[in-house]
Amino acid sequence: MVKLKALVKKRKLTPIERLSNRIGYMGAAFIMISPYLLQYDSVGAVTYIVGGLLCTPQVWLAKQWNLVFVNLNVTLGYIIYLYNL
């Protein structure tokens, strides 16, 4: 029987990775609260923009390019939404 620990590479996160993870969690929190804030003028749109921008470094470092494009799309979409208000 193969031990599972032998199949996992041990490595520590770099300071940039740790910082981007924390910023990404904060961005995810902004995105989670945004739908509830959309009814208050432009507060919800601003929190969507901030959340999208804060989540981008985390997925960029993880090389999850599909999520990078989703975050940029959300950010650009809500910037256009704010411009049209």
N, CA, C and O atoms as a CHARMM CRD file, in Angstrom:
* protein
*
  340
    1    1 MET  N      0.83800  -1.18400   0.00000 PROA 1      0.00000
    2    1 MET  CA     0.00000   0.00000   0.00000 PROA 1      0.00000
    3    1 MET  C      0.88900   1.25700   0.00000 PROA 1      0.00000
    4    1 MET  O      1.81300   1.38300   0.80400 PROA 1      0.00000
    5    2 VAL  N      0.59000   2.16200  -0.90600 PROA 2      0.00000
    6    2 VAL  CA     1.37700   3.38500  -1.02700 PROA 2      0.00000
    7    2 VAL  C      0.85100   4.41900  -0.04400 PROA 2      0.00000
    8    2 VAL  O     -0.35200   4.66300   0.05100 PROA 2      0.00000
    9    3 LYS  N      1.77600   5.01300   0.67700 PROA 3      0.00000
   10    3 LYS  CA     1.35700   6.06700   1.59800 PROA 3      0.00000
   11    3 LYS  C      1.06200   7.33300   0.81400 PROA 3      0.00000
   12    3 LYS  O      1.80600   7.70700  -0.09200 PROA 3      0.00000
   13    4 LEU  N     -0.01200   7.97400   1.16900 PROA 4      0.00000
   14    4 LEU  CA    -0.43000   9.17400   0.44800 PROA 4      0.00000
   15    4 LEU  C      0.53000  10.34300   0.65000 PROA 4      0.00000
   16    4 LEU  O      0.65600  11.19600  -0.22800 PROA 4      0.00000
   17    5 LYS  N      1.20300  10.38900   1.79200 PROA 5      0.00000
   18    5 LYS  CA     2.13000  11.48900   2.04900 PROA 5      0.00000
   19    5 LYS  C      3.30400  11.46400   1.08000 PROA 5      0.00000
   20    5 LYS  O      3.88700  12.50700   0.78200 PROA 5      0.00000
   21    6 ALA  N      3.64900  10.29800   0.59500 PROA 6      0.00000
   22    6 ALA  CA     4.75400  10.20700  -0.35800 PROA 6      0.00000
   23    6 ALA  C      4.37100  10.80900  -1.70700 PROA 6      0.00000
   24    6 ALA  O      5.25100  11.15700  -2.49500 PROA 6      0.00000
   25    7 LEU  N      3.08600  10.93500  -1.98300 PROA 7      0.00000
   26    7 LEU  CA     2.62800  11.47700  -3.25700 PROA 7      0.00000
   27    7 LEU  C      2.45700  12.99300  -3.25100 PROA 7      0.00000
   28    7 LEU  O      2.23000  13.60100  -4.29700 PROA 7      0.00000
   29    8 VAL  N      2.56500  13.60100  -2.07100 PROA 8      0.00000
   30    8 VAL  CA     2.33600  15.04100  -1.94700 PROA 8      0.00000
   31    8 VAL  C      3.67100  15.74200  -1.72800 PROA 8      0.00000
   32    8 VAL  O      4.45800  15.36200  -0.86100 PROA 8      0.00000
   33    9 LYS  N      3.90500  16.77100  -2.53100 PROA 9      0.00000
   34    9 LYS  CA     5.12000  17.55500  -2.39700 PROA 9      0.00000
   35    9 LYS  C      4.93800  18.59400  -1.29800 PROA 9      0.00000
   36    9 LYS  O      3.96800  19.35200  -1.30600 PROA 9      0.00000
   37   10 LYS  N      5.86000  18.62700  -0.36700 PROA 10     0.00000
   38   10 LYS  CA     5.79500  19.61100   0.70500 PROA 10     0.00000
   39   10 LYS  C      6.41900  20.90500   0.21800 PROA 10     0.00000
   40   10 LYS  O      7.54300  20.92300  -0.28400 PROA 10     0.00000
   41   11 ARG  N      5.67700  21.98000   0.37500 PROA 11     0.00000
   42   11 ARG  CA     6.25100  23.28200   0.05000 PROA 11     0.00000
   43   11 ARG  C      5.51900  24.35700   0.83400 PROA 11     0.00000
   44   11 ARG  O      4.33700  24.22700   1.15200 PROA 11     0.00000
   45   12 LYS  N      6.24300  25.41400   1.13400 PROA 12     0.00000
   46   12 LYS  CA     5.64700  26.54500   1.84300 PROA 12     0.00000
   47   12 LYS  C      5.28000  27.61900   0.83200 PROA 12     0.00000
   48   12 LYS  O      5.91200  27.75300  -0.21600 PROA 12     0.00000
   49   13 LEU  N      4.24900  28.37700   1.16900 PROA 13     0.00000
   50   13 LEU  CA     3.84500  29.47900   0.31400 PROA 13     0.00000
   51   13 LEU  C      4.82900  30.63600   0.45500 PROA 13     0.00000
   52   13 LEU  O      5.35700  30.89600   1.53600 PROA 13     0.00000
   53   14 THR  N      5.06100  31.31400  -0.64800 PROA 14     0.00000
   54   14 THR  CA     5.90800  32.49800  -0.60900 PROA 14     0.00000
   55   14 THR  C      5.10900  33.64700   0.01800 PROA 14     0.00000
   56   14 THR  O      3.88200  33.58100   0.09700 PROA 14     0.00000
   57   15 PRO  N      5.80300  34.69300   0.45800 PROA 15     0.00000
   58   15 PRO  CA     5.06200  35.83400   1.03300 PROA 15     0.00000
   59   15 PRO  C      4.05800  36.45700   0.05800 PROA 15     0.00000
   60   15 PRO  O      2.98500  36.89500   0.47300 PROA 15     0.00000
   61   16 ILE  N      4.39700  36.49700  -1.22400 PROA 16     0.00000
   62   16 ILE  CA     3.46700  37.04800  -2.22300 PROA 16     0.00000
   63   16 ILE  C      2.22000  36.17900  -2.32300 PROA 16     0.00000
   64   16 ILE  O      1.10900  36.69800  -2.43400 PROA 16     0.00000
   65   17 GLU  N      2.39400  34.86000  -2.28400 PROA 17     0.00000
   66   17 GLU  CA     1.25100  33.94600  -2.35500 PROA 17     0.00000
   67   17 GLU  C      0.36400  34.07400  -1.12500 PROA 17     0.00000
   68   17 GLU  O     -0.86200  34.05100  -1.23200 PROA 17     0.00000
   69   18 ARG  N      0.98700  34.21100   0.04700 PROA 18     0.00000
   70   18 ARG  CA     0.19600  34.37400   1.27300 PROA 18     0.00000
   71   18 ARG  C     -0.59500  35.68100   1.24500 PROA 18     0.00000
   72   18 ARG  O     -1.76900  35.70800   1.61500 PROA 18     0.00000
   73   19 LEU  N      0.04700  36.76100   0.80700 PROA 19     0.00000
   74   19 LEU  CA    -0.62700  38.05100   0.73300 PROA 19     0.00000
   75   19 LEU  C     -1.76100  38.01400  -0.28900 PROA 19     0.00000
   76   19 LEU  O     -2.85200  38.52000  -0.02500 PROA 19     0.00000
   77   20 SER  N     -1.51100  37.42200  -1.44200 PROA 20     0.00000
   78   20 SER  CA    -2.56500  37.37400  -2.46200 PROA 20     0.00000
   79   20 SER  C     -3.72600  36.49500  -2.01400 PROA 20     0.00000
   80   20 SER  O     -4.87200  36.77400  -2.36600 PROA 20     0.00000
   81   21 ASN  N     -3.46100  35.44400  -1.24900 PROA 21     0.00000
   82   21 ASN  CA    -4.55000  34.61900  -0.71700 PROA 21     0.00000
   83   21 ASN  C     -5.42900  35.42600   0.23500 PROA 21     0.00000
   84   21 ASN  O     -6.65500  35.33700   0.17600 PROA 21     0.00000
   85   22 ARG  N     -4.81300  36.20000   1.09700 PROA 22     0.00000
   86   22 ARG  CA    -5.58700  36.99500   2.05400 PROA 22     0.00000
   87   22 ARG  C     -6.38700  38.08400   1.35200 PROA 22     0.00000
   88   22 ARG  O     -7.54500  38.33200   1.68800 PROA 22     0.00000
   89   23 ILE  N     -5.76300  38.72800   0.38000 PROA 23     0.00000
   90   23 ILE  CA    -6.47100  39.76000  -0.38500 PROA 23     0.00000
   91   23 ILE  C     -7.61300  39.12500  -1.17600 PROA 23     0.00000
   92   23 ILE  O     -8.69300  39.70600  -1.28700 PROA 23     0.00000
   93   24 GLY  N     -7.37300  37.93200  -1.72600 PROA 24     0.00000
   94   24 GLY  CA    -8.41100  37.22900  -2.47400 PROA 24     0.00000
   95   24 GLY  C     -9.61300  36.86500  -1.61400 PROA 24     0.00000
   96   24 GLY  O    -10.75300  36.93900  -2.07200 PROA 24     0.00000
   97   25 TYR  N     -9.35900  36.47200  -0.37100 PROA 25     0.00000
   98   25 TYR  CA   -10.46700  36.16700   0.53700 PROA 25     0.00000
   99   25 TYR  C    -11.28400  37.42100   0.82200 PROA 25     0.00000
  100   25 TYR  O    -12.51200  37.36500   0.89000 PROA 25     0.00000
  101   26 MET  N    -10.60600  38.54700   0.98800 PROA 26     0.00000
  102   26 MET  CA   -11.32300  39.78800   1.22700 PROA 26     0.00000
  103   26 MET  C    -12.14800  40.17200  -0.00200 PROA 26     0.00000
  104   26 MET  O    -13.27600  40.64600   0.12800 PROA 26     0.00000
  105   27 GLY  N    -11.58700  39.96700  -1.18800 PROA 27     0.00000
  106   27 GLY  CA   -12.33200  40.24600  -2.41300 PROA 27     0.00000
  107   27 GLY  C    -13.54500  39.35300  -2.55900 PROA 27     0.00000
  108   27 GLY  O    -14.60300  39.79900  -3.00500 PROA 27     0.00000
  109   28 ALA  N    -13.39300  38.08600  -2.18300 PROA 28     0.00000
  110   28 ALA  CA   -14.53400  37.16300  -2.24300 PROA 28     0.00000
  111   28 ALA  C    -15.63400  37.60500  -1.28200 PROA 28     0.00000
  112   28 ALA  O    -16.81900  37.45800  -1.58000 PROA 28     0.00000
  113   29 ALA  N    -15.24200  38.14300  -0.13300 PROA 29     0.00000
  114   29 ALA  CA   -16.24300  38.64300   0.81600 PROA 29     0.00000
  115   29 ALA  C    -16.98900  39.84300   0.23500 PROA 29     0.00000
  116   29 ALA  O    -18.20200  39.96500   0.40400 PROA 29     0.00000
  117   30 PHE  N    -16.26500  40.72500  -0.44800 PROA 30     0.00000
  118   30 PHE  CA   -16.92800  41.86300  -1.09400 PROA 30     0.00000
  119   30 PHE  C    -17.92000  41.38300  -2.14400 PROA 30     0.00000
  120   30 PHE  O    -19.02700  41.91200  -2.24000 PROA 30     0.00000
  121   31 ILE  N    -17.53300  40.39000  -2.92900 PROA 31     0.00000
  122   31 ILE  CA   -18.42700  39.87900  -3.97000 PROA 31     0.00000
  123   31 ILE  C    -19.65600  39.20700  -3.34500 PROA 31     0.00000
  124   31 ILE  O    -20.75600  39.29600  -3.89200 PROA 31     0.00000
  125   32 MET  N    -19.47100  38.53900  -2.20500 PROA 32     0.00000
  126   32 MET  CA   -20.60000  37.87200  -1.56300 PROA 32     0.00000
  127   32 MET  C    -21.62700  38.85400  -1.00800 PROA 32     0.00000
  128   32 MET  O    -22.82500  38.56900  -1.02600 PROA 32     0.00000
  129   33 ILE  N    -21.17000  40.01300  -0.51100 PROA 33     0.00000
  130   33 ILE  CA   -22.13300  40.96600   0.06800 PROA 33     0.00000
  131   33 ILE  C    -22.72800  41.90000  -0.97700 PROA 33     0.00000
  132   33 ILE  O    -23.72700  42.56600  -0.70500 PROA 33     0.00000
  133   34 SER  N    -22.14300  41.96100  -2.15500 PROA 34     0.00000
  134   34 SER  CA   -22.57500  42.91600  -3.17600 PROA 34     0.00000
  135   34 SER  C    -24.02900  42.77900  -3.61700 PROA 34     0.00000
  136   34 SER  O    -24.69200  43.80500  -3.77200 PROA 34     0.00000
  137   35 PRO  N    -24.56800  41.57100  -3.82900 PROA 35     0.00000
  138   35 PRO  CA   -25.96600  41.49600  -4.27100 PROA 35     0.00000
  139   35 PRO  C    -26.94900  42.14000  -3.28800 PROA 35     0.00000
  140   35 PRO  O    -27.99500  42.64900  -3.69000 PROA 35     0.00000
  141   36 TYR  N    -26.60600  42.11400  -2.01000 PROA 36     0.00000
  142   36 TYR  CA   -27.49100  42.68900  -1.00500 PROA 36     0.00000
  143   36 TYR  C    -27.38000  44.20900  -0.95300 PROA 36     0.00000
  144   36 TYR  O    -28.24800  44.87800  -0.39200 PROA 36     0.00000
  145   37 LEU  N    -26.30600  44.75800  -1.53900 PROA 37     0.00000
  146   37 LEU  CA   -26.08500  46.20300  -1.51100 PROA 37     0.00000
  147   37 LEU  C    -26.45300  46.89100  -2.81900 PROA 37     0.00000
  148   37 LEU  O    -26.35400  48.11400  -2.91400 PROA 37     0.00000
  149   38 LEU  N    -26.87300  46.14000  -3.82200 PROA 38     0.00000
  150   38 LEU  CA   -27.19900  46.74000  -5.12000 PROA 38     0.00000
  151   38 LEU  C    -28.37700  47.70600  -5.05000 PROA 38     0.00000
  152   38 LEU  O    -28.48000  48.61900  -5.86900 PROA 38     0.00000
  153   39 GLN  N    -29.25000  47.51400  -4.09000 PROA 39     0.00000
  154   39 GLN  CA   -30.42900  48.38700  -3.99800 PROA 39     0.00000
  155   39 GLN  C    -30.09700  49.76000  -3.43000 PROA 39     0.00000
  156   39 GLN  O    -30.92700  50.66600  -3.49800 PROA 39     0.00000
  157   40 TYR  N    -28.89700  49.93600  -2.86800 PROA 40     0.00000
  158   40 TYR  CA   -28.51700  51.21600  -2.27100 PROA 40     0.00000
  159   40 TYR  C    -27.62300  51.99600  -3.22800 PROA 40     0.00000
  160   40 TYR  O    -26.39800  51.89800  -3.15400 PROA 40     0.00000
  161   41 ASP  N    -28.22100  52.75900  -4.11300 PROA 41     0.00000
  162   41 ASP  CA   -27.51900  53.59200  -5.09400 PROA 41     0.00000
  163   41 ASP  C    -26.43300  52.79400  -5.81400 PROA 41     0.00000
  164   41 ASP  O    -26.73000  51.81900  -6.50400 PROA 41     0.00000
  165   42 SER  N    -25.18300  53.20500  -5.65400 PROA 42     0.00000
  166   42 SER  CA   -24.10200  52.54300  -6.38700 PROA 42     0.00000
  167   42 SER  C    -23.17500  51.75000  -5.47600 PROA 42     0.00000
  168   42 SER  O    -22.10400  51.32400  -5.90700 PROA 42     0.00000
  169   43 VAL  N    -23.56800  51.54800  -4.23100 PROA 43     0.00000
  170   43 VAL  CA   -22.69800  50.86800  -3.26400 PROA 43     0.00000
  171   43 VAL  C    -22.42300  49.42500  -3.69200 PROA 43     0.00000
  172   43 VAL  O    -21.28500  48.96300  -3.62400 PROA 43     0.00000
  173   44 GLY  N    -23.44300  48.73000  -4.12300 PROA 44     0.00000
  174   44 GLY  CA   -23.27100  47.34100  -4.53700 PROA 44     0.00000
  175   44 GLY  C    -22.37500  47.20200  -5.75300 PROA 44     0.00000
  176   44 GLY  O    -21.56700  46.27600  -5.82200 PROA 44     0.00000
  177   45 ALA  N    -22.50500  48.10600  -6.71000 PROA 45     0.00000
  178   45 ALA  CA   -21.65600  48.06100  -7.90200 PROA 45     0.00000
  179   45 ALA  C    -20.19800  48.33600  -7.54500 PROA 45     0.00000
  180   45 ALA  O    -19.29200  47.70400  -8.08800 PROA 45     0.00000
  181   46 VAL  N    -19.98000  49.26700  -6.64500 PROA 46     0.00000
  182   46 VAL  CA   -18.60800  49.57200  -6.22000 PROA 46     0.00000
  183   46 VAL  C    -18.00000  48.38000  -5.49700 PROA 46     0.00000
  184   46 VAL  O    -16.82900  48.06600  -5.70900 PROA 46     0.00000
  185   47 THR  N    -18.77500  47.70800  -4.64400 PROA 47     0.00000
  186   47 THR  CA   -18.22800  46.54000  -3.94500 PROA 47     0.00000
  187   47 THR  C    -17.97000  45.38900  -4.91400 PROA 47     0.00000
  188   47 THR  O    -17.03700  44.61500  -4.70000 PROA 47     0.00000
  189   48 TYR  N    -18.77000  45.25400  -5.97400 PROA 48     0.00000
  190   48 TYR  CA   -18.46300  44.26600  -7.01300 PROA 48     0.00000
  191   48 TYR  C    -17.13800  44.58800  -7.69000 PROA 48     0.00000
  192   48 TYR  O    -16.32300  43.69300  -7.91300 PROA 48     0.00000
  193   49 ILE  N    -16.91700  45.85100  -8.01700 PROA 49     0.00000
  194   49 ILE  CA   -15.67600  46.25800  -8.68100 PROA 49     0.00000
  195   49 ILE  C    -14.47300  46.00500  -7.77700 PROA 49     0.00000
  196   49 ILE  O    -13.46900  45.44200  -8.21200 PROA 49     0.00000
  197   50 VAL  N    -14.57900  46.41900  -6.52600 PROA 50     0.00000
  198   50 VAL  CA   -13.48500  46.22200  -5.57400 PROA 50     0.00000
  199   50 VAL  C    -13.22500  44.72900  -5.36300 PROA 50     0.00000
  200   50 VAL  O    -12.07300  44.29600  -5.33300 PROA 50     0.00000
  201   51 GLY  N    -14.28400  43.95200  -5.21900 PROA 51     0.00000
  202   51 GLY  CA   -14.13100  42.51600  -5.02700 PROA 51     0.00000
  203   51 GLY  C    -13.47600  41.84500  -6.21800 PROA 51     0.00000
  204   51 GLY  O    -12.61000  40.98700  -6.04500 PROA 51     0.00000
  205   52 GLY  N    -13.87300  42.22000  -7.42200 PROA 52     0.00000
  206   52 GLY  CA   -13.25200  41.65100  -8.61700 PROA 52     0.00000
  207   52 GLY  C    -11.77700  41.98600  -8.71500 PROA 52     0.00000
  208   52 GLY  O    -10.96100  41.14500  -9.09100 PROA 52     0.00000
  209   53 LEU  N    -11.44000  43.22900  -8.37400 PROA 53     0.00000
  210   53 LEU  CA   -10.03300  43.63300  -8.41700 PROA 53     0.00000
  211   53 LEU  C     -9.20500  42.93800  -7.33500 PROA 53     0.00000
  212   53 LEU  O     -8.05100  42.57700  -7.56800 PROA 53     0.00000
  213   54 LEU  N     -9.79200  42.75300  -6.15800 PROA 54     0.00000
  214   54 LEU  CA    -9.05200  42.10700  -5.07000 PROA 54     0.00000
  215   54 LEU  C     -8.87900  40.60900  -5.28600 PROA 54     0.00000
  216   54 LEU  O     -7.90700  40.02600  -4.80600 PROA 54     0.00000
  217   55 CYS  N     -9.79500  39.98800  -5.99100 PROA 55     0.00000
  218   55 CYS  CA    -9.68600  38.54200  -6.24500 PROA 55     0.00000
  219   55 CYS  C     -8.70500  38.20800  -7.35700 PROA 55     0.00000
  220   55 CYS  O     -8.22100  37.07900  -7.43400 PROA 55     0.00000
  221   56 THR  N     -8.40900  39.16100  -8.20900 PROA 56     0.00000
  222   56 THR  CA    -7.59800  38.88000  -9.38900 PROA 56     0.00000
  223   56 THR  C     -6.16600  38.43300  -9.07100 PROA 56     0.00000
  224   56 THR  O     -5.70800  37.47900  -9.69900 PROA 56     0.00000
  225   57 PRO  N     -5.42100  39.05700  -8.13500 PROA 57     0.00000
  226   57 PRO  CA    -4.04300  38.58400  -7.89000 PROA 57     0.00000
  227   57 PRO  C     -3.96200  37.12600  -7.43100 PROA 57     0.00000
  228   57 PRO  O     -3.02900  36.41400  -7.80300 PROA 57     0.00000
  229   58 GLN  N     -4.91100  36.68600  -6.64500 PROA 58     0.00000
  230   58 GLN  CA    -4.89600  35.31100  -6.15400 PROA 58     0.00000
  231   58 GLN  C     -5.01100  34.32100  -7.30600 PROA 58     0.00000
  232   58 GLN  O     -4.25200  33.35400  -7.37000 PROA 58     0.00000
  233   59 VAL  N     -5.94900  34.55200  -8.21000 PROA 59     0.00000
  234   59 VAL  CA    -6.13600  33.60800  -9.30800 PROA 59     0.00000
  235   59 VAL  C     -5.05200  33.78600 -10.37500 PROA 59     0.00000
  236   59 VAL  O     -4.76000  32.85100 -11.12100 PROA 59     0.00000
  237   60 TRP  N     -4.45600  34.97500 -10.45300 PROA 60     0.00000
  238   60 TRP  CA    -3.34900  35.19600 -11.39500 PROA 60     0.00000
  239   60 TRP  C     -2.14400  34.36000 -10.97600 PROA 60     0.00000
  240   60 TRP  O     -1.52900  33.69400 -11.80800 PROA 60     0.00000
  241   61 LEU  N     -1.80800  34.39200  -9.69200 PROA 61     0.00000
  242   61 LEU  CA    -0.66700  33.61000  -9.20900 PROA 61     0.00000
  243   61 LEU  C     -0.92100  32.11100  -9.29800 PROA 61     0.00000
  244   61 LEU  O      0.01300  31.33400  -9.48900 PROA 61     0.00000
  245   62 ALA  N     -2.16400  31.70600  -9.16200 PROA 62     0.00000
  246   62 ALA  CA    -2.51300  30.28900  -9.27300 PROA 62     0.00000
  247   62 ALA  C     -2.63700  29.84800 -10.73100 PROA 62     0.00000
  248   62 ALA  O     -2.86000  28.67100 -11.01500 PROA 62     0.00000
  249   63 LYS  N     -2.49100  30.80700 -11.65300 PROA 63     0.00000
  250   63 LYS  CA    -2.59400  30.54300 -13.09300 PROA 63     0.00000
  251   63 LYS  C     -3.94900  29.94200 -13.47900 PROA 63     0.00000
  252   63 LYS  O     -4.03600  29.04900 -14.32300 PROA 63     0.00000
  253   64 GLN  N     -4.98600  30.44900 -12.84600 PROA 64     0.00000
  254   64 GLN  CA    -6.35400  30.04200 -13.17600 PROA 64     0.00000
  255   64 GLN  C     -6.93600  31.11100 -14.08700 PROA 64     0.00000
  256   64 GLN  O     -7.69700  31.98100 -13.66600 PROA 64     0.00000
  257   65 TRP  N     -6.54700  31.01100 -15.35400 PROA 65     0.00000
  258   65 TRP  CA    -6.82000  32.08600 -16.30500 PROA 65     0.00000
  259   65 TRP  C     -8.30500  32.29500 -16.55000 PROA 65     0.00000
  260   65 TRP  O     -8.73400  33.41900 -16.81400 PROA 65     0.00000
  261   66 ASN  N     -9.09200  31.23800 -16.46900 PROA 66     0.00000
  262   66 ASN  CA   -10.53400  31.42400 -16.65400 PROA 66     0.00000
  263   66 ASN  C    -11.11400  32.33100 -15.57100 PROA 66     0.00000
  264   66 ASN  O    -11.98400  33.15100 -15.86300 PROA 66     0.00000
  265   67 LEU  N    -10.65600  32.20300 -14.34000 PROA 67     0.00000
  266   67 LEU  CA   -11.15100  33.05600 -13.26000 PROA 67     0.00000
  267   67 LEU  C    -10.60100  34.47200 -13.35000 PROA 67     0.00000
  268   67 LEU  O    -11.25200  35.42200 -12.91600 PROA 67     0.00000
  269   68 VAL  N     -9.39800  34.61700 -13.91600 PROA 68     0.00000
  270   68 VAL  CA    -8.86700  35.95900 -14.15000 PROA 68     0.00000
  271   68 VAL  C     -9.79800  36.70600 -15.09900 PROA 68     0.00000
  272   68 VAL  O    -10.14200  37.86200 -14.85600 PROA 68     0.00000
  273   69 PHE  N    -10.20500  36.04100 -16.18500 PROA 69     0.00000
  274   69 PHE  CA   -11.09200  36.67600 -17.14900 PROA 69     0.00000
  275   69 PHE  C    -12.48400  36.92700 -16.56400 PROA 69     0.00000
  276   69 PHE  O    -13.12100  37.92600 -16.89600 PROA 69     0.00000
  277   70 VAL  N    -12.95800  36.03700 -15.70400 PROA 70     0.00000
  278   70 VAL  CA   -14.26100  36.26000 -15.05300 PROA 70     0.00000
  279   70 VAL  C    -14.19000  37.49600 -14.15200 PROA 70     0.00000
  280   70 VAL  O    -15.09400  38.33200 -14.17100 PROA 70     0.00000
  281   71 ASN  N    -13.12200  37.61200 -13.36600 PROA 71     0.00000
  282   71 ASN  CA   -12.98200  38.77300 -12.48100 PROA 71     0.00000
  283   71 ASN  C    -12.86700  40.06800 -13.26900 PROA 71     0.00000
  284   71 ASN  O    -13.46700  41.07800 -12.90100 PROA 71     0.00000
  285   72 LEU  N    -12.09900  40.04200 -14.35300 PROA 72     0.00000
  286   72 LEU  CA   -11.97800  41.24100 -15.18100 PROA 72     0.00000
  287   72 LEU  C    -13.30400  41.58200 -15.85100 PROA 72     0.00000
  288   72 LEU  O    -13.63600  42.75600 -16.01500 PROA 72     0.00000
  289   73 ASN  N    -14.05800  40.56400 -16.23600 PROA 73     0.00000
  290   73 ASN  CA   -15.36400  40.78200 -16.85100 PROA 73     0.00000
  291   73 ASN  C    -16.33300  41.41600 -15.85200 PROA 73     0.00000
  292   73 ASN  O    -17.05300  42.35300 -16.19700 PROA 73     0.00000
  293   74 VAL  N    -16.35500  40.91800 -14.63300 PROA 74     0.00000
  294   74 VAL  CA   -17.21700  41.49400 -13.59100 PROA 74     0.00000
  295   74 VAL  C    -16.83000  42.94700 -13.33200 PROA 74     0.00000
  296   74 VAL  O    -17.68900  43.82400 -13.24300 PROA 74     0.00000
  297   75 THR  N    -15.53500  43.18500 -13.21400 PROA 75     0.00000
  298   75 THR  CA   -15.05900  44.54000 -12.94600 PROA 75     0.00000
  299   75 THR  C    -15.43200  45.48800 -14.08000 PROA 75     0.00000
  300   75 THR  O    -15.95800  46.57300 -13.83100 PROA 75     0.00000
  301   76 LEU  N    -15.16800  45.09400 -15.30700 PROA 76     0.00000
  302   76 LEU  CA   -15.48000  45.94500 -16.45700 PROA 76     0.00000
  303   76 LEU  C    -16.98800  46.14800 -16.60400 PROA 76     0.00000
  304   76 LEU  O    -17.44400  47.25000 -16.91000 PROA 76     0.00000
  305   77 GLY  N    -17.75200  45.08700 -16.38700 PROA 77     0.00000
  306   77 GLY  CA   -19.20600  45.19200 -16.50000 PROA 77     0.00000
  307   77 GLY  C    -19.79600  46.17100 -15.50700 PROA 77     0.00000
  308   77 GLY  O    -20.67400  46.95700 -15.86300 PROA 77     0.00000
  309   78 TYR  N    -19.33500  46.13900 -14.27300 PROA 78     0.00000
  310   78 TYR  CA   -19.88500  47.05600 -13.28100 PROA 78     0.00000
  311   78 TYR  C    -19.32100  48.46300 -13.40800 PROA 78     0.00000
  312   78 TYR  O    -19.95500  49.41500 -12.95300 PROA 78     0.00000
  313   79 ILE  N    -18.14300  48.62300 -14.01400 PROA 79     0.00000
  314   79 ILE  CA   -17.65800  49.96400 -14.32600 PROA 79     0.00000
  315   79 ILE  C    -18.56400  50.59600 -15.38900 PROA 79     0.00000
  316   79 ILE  O    -18.92900  51.76700 -15.29000 PROA 79     0.00000
  317   80 ILE  N    -18.91800  49.80900 -16.40100 PROA 80     0.00000
  318   80 ILE  CA   -19.85300  50.29300 -17.42800 PROA 80     0.00000
  319   80 ILE  C    -21.21600  50.60700 -16.80700 PROA 80     0.00000
  320   80 ILE  O    -21.84300  51.60900 -17.15100 PROA 80     0.00000
  321   81 TYR  N    -21.66900  49.75000 -15.89400 PROA 81     0.00000
  322   81 TYR  CA   -22.94800  49.97600 -15.20400 PROA 81     0.00000
  323   81 TYR  C    -22.92200  51.30500 -14.43200 PROA 81     0.00000
  324   81 TYR  O    -23.88000  52.07600 -14.48900 PROA 81     0.00000
  325   82 LEU  N    -21.83500  51.56400 -13.71900 PROA 82     0.00000
  326   82 LEU  CA   -21.72300  52.82600 -12.96300 PROA 82     0.00000
  327   82 LEU  C    -21.66600  54.02100 -13.91000 PROA 82     0.00000
  328   82 LEU  O    -22.23500  55.07300 -13.61900 PROA 82     0.00000
  329   83 TYR  N    -20.98900  53.86400 -15.03000 PROA 83     0.00000
  330   83 TYR  CA   -20.87400  54.96800 -15.98400 PROA 83     0.00000
  331   83 TYR  C    -22.23200  55.33400 -16.56700 PROA 83     0.00000
  332   83 TYR  O    -22.49100  56.50300 -16.85100 PROA 83     0.00000
  333   84 ASN  N    -23.10200  54.34200 -16.74700 PROA 84     0.00000
  334   84 ASN  CA   -24.42800  54.58900 -17.33000 PROA 84     0.00000
  335   84 ASN  C    -25.45800  55.05800 -16.32800 PROA 84     0.00000
  336   84 ASN  O    -26.57500  55.39100 -16.72600 PROA 84     0.00000
  337   85 LEU  N    -25.13600  55.10000 -15.04600 PROA 85     0.00000
  338   85 LEU  CA   -26.10600  55.58100 -14.04400 PROA 85     0.00000
  339   85 LEU  C    -26.39300  57.03500 -14.16100 PROA 85     0.00000
  340   85 LEU  O    -27.18600  57.57200 -13.38800 PROA 85     0.00000
